[in-house]
């Protein structure tokens, strides 16, 4: 196969790397791009403890947080809390974040709990999600998440399997930035 210096060709998962006259060999078997970032020294020390090669440490952190393929995270998941009781945990959703009264609480990277205000019926959330779906392309990931969430909510509600419980919230001082605009 004839491959010029800047092109990338793949065979399965293995990259066919063109031969080049010198320089550093490729670090990864996929297309890469150099970047420059500014990180706190504490993070740099933490990255070094993971791998002395910063780029490999960053890759390992990202792959650990979101899975190697980036598609390993379930859109909607029931996580058993106690025997017979589970929490609904979802992936990131810009559409749900736009609902003023709904809170998405990040409990792990890319994993969120849904928190409804006291007195809000589950049916209100279902109707709101249904309305959001009407405006989305049915093939995008946001639409897939909302459809799956709607299916879980309606199935569990119709089966009489949804109960609500209180969470304890504590008021904390609001952090203000010391930076001047």
C-alpha positions in Angstrom: 0.0 0.0 0.0 1.4 3.4 -0.9 0.8 5.9 1.8 2.0 9.5 1.7 3.5 11.1 4.9 0.4 12.9 6.1 -2.3 10.4 5.4 -3.7 7.8 7.8 -4.8 4.4 6.6 -6.2 1.7 8.9 -6.3 -2.0 8.8 -8.7 -3.2 11.5 -7.5 -1.3 14.5 -3.9 -1.2 13.5 -2.6 1.9 11.7 -0.5 1.6 8.6 2.2 4.1 9.4 4.2 5.5 6.5 7.9 5.1 6.7 9.6 8.3 7.3 13.2 9.4 7.4 13.9 9.9 11.1 12.1 11.7 13.8 10.2 10.2 16.7 8.2 7.1 16.0 4.4 7.5 16.4 3.2 7.1 20.1 -0.3 5.9 19.3 -1.8 3.7 16.5 -4.4 6.3 15.6 -4.5 9.9 14.3 -3.0 12.3 16.8 -2.7 16.0 17.3 -0.2 18.0 19.4 -1.8 20.4 21.9 -0.6 22.8 24.5 -2.5 23.0 27.8 -1.9 24.8 31.1 -2.4 22.6 34.1 -2.0 23.2 37.9 1.3 21.8 39.2 -0.7 19.5 41.5 -2.3 17.9 38.4 1.1 17.6 36.7 2.4 15.7 39.8 -0.7 13.5 39.8 -0.3 12.8 36.1 3.4 11.9 36.6 2.4 9.4 39.3 0.2 7.7 36.6 2.8 7.7 33.9 6.0 9.8 33.4 4.8 10.5 29.8 2.2 13.2 30.3 0.2 12.4 27.2 0.0 8.7 28.1 -1.2 9.7 31.6 -3.9 12.0 30.2 -5.0 9.2 27.8 -5.2 6.7 30.6 -7.3 9.2 32.7 -9.7 9.9 29.9 -10.1 6.2 29.0 -10.7 5.4 32.6 -13.3 8.1 33.0 -15.3 7.5 29.9 -14.2 4.1 28.6 -11.8 3.2 25.9 -14.1 3.7 23.0 -16.0 6.7 24.4 -19.2 4.7 23.9 -18.8 2.4 26.9 -21.0 4.7 29.1 -24.6 3.6 29.3 -27.0 6.3 28.4 -29.5 5.3 31.1 -28.7 2.8 33.8 -30.5 1.4 36.8 -28.0 1.2 39.7 -29.2 -1.1 42.6 -29.0 0.9 45.8 -30.5 -1.7 48.1 -32.1 -5.0 47.3 -35.1 -4.3 45.2 -34.4 -0.5 44.9 -32.4 1.2 42.1 -31.5 4.7 41.1 -31.8 6.0 37.6 -28.4 7.2 36.5 -27.9 8.9 33.1 -25.1 10.2 30.9 -24.7 13.9 30.1 -27.7 15.6 28.5 -27.7 19.2 27.4 -31.4 19.0 26.8 -32.2 17.9 30.3 -29.9 20.6 31.7 -32.2 23.2 30.0 -35.1 22.2 32.2 -35.1 24.9 34.9 -36.7 22.9 37.6 -34.8 19.6 37.0 -31.4 19.2 38.6 -28.7 16.8 37.3 -26.3 15.9 40.0 -23.0 14.6 38.8 -22.1 11.6 41.0 -19.2 10.3 38.9 -17.6 11.5 35.7 -20.4 11.6 33.0 -22.9 10.0 35.4 -25.9 12.0 36.7 -28.8 11.6 39.1 -32.1 13.2 38.3 -33.5 15.4 41.1 -37.1 16.7 40.9 -38.4 19.5 43.1 -40.6 18.3 46.0 -44.1 17.8 44.8 -43.2 17.4 41.1 -44.9 14.3 39.6 -42.9 11.9 37.5 -45.5 12.4 34.7 -44.4 16.0 34.5 -40.9 14.9 33.7 -42.2 12.4 31.2 -44.2 15.0 29.3 -41.3 17.4 29.3 -39.0 14.8 27.9 -41.6 13.9 25.2 -41.7 17.6 24.3 -37.9 17.8 24.0 -37.8 14.7 21.8 -40.2 16.4 19.2 -37.5 19.0 18.4 -34.5 16.6 18.1 -33.1 14.5 15.3 -34.2 11.0 16.2 -30.7 9.6 15.3 -28.5 11.7 17.5 -27.2 10.5 20.9 -29.2 13.1 22.8 -32.4 11.8 21.3 -31.3 8.2 22.1 -30.7 9.1 25.7 -34.0 10.9 26.1 -35.9 8.0 24.4 -34.3 5.4 26.6 -35.0 7.6 29.7 -38.6 8.1 28.7 -39.0 4.3 28.2 -37.5 3.5 31.6 -39.7 6.2 33.4 -42.9 5.2 31.7 -42.4 1.5 32.1 -41.5 1.8 35.8 -44.4 4.3 36.5 -47.0 2.1 34.7 -45.7 -0.9 36.7 -46.1 1.1 39.9 -42.4 0.7 40.5 -41.4 4.3 41.0 -41.2 5.9 44.4 -39.6 9.2 45.4 -37.4 9.9 48.4 -35.9 13.0 49.8 -32.2 13.9 49.5 -30.6 16.0 52.2 -29.1 19.3 50.9 -27.0 21.6 53.0 -26.6 25.3 52.2 -23.0 26.2 51.5 -21.4 29.6 51.0 -21.4 30.6 47.3 -17.8 30.7 46.0 -17.0 33.9 44.2 -14.1 34.4 41.8 -11.4 36.7 43.0 -10.5 37.4 39.4 -11.5 40.8 38.1 -13.1 40.9 34.7 
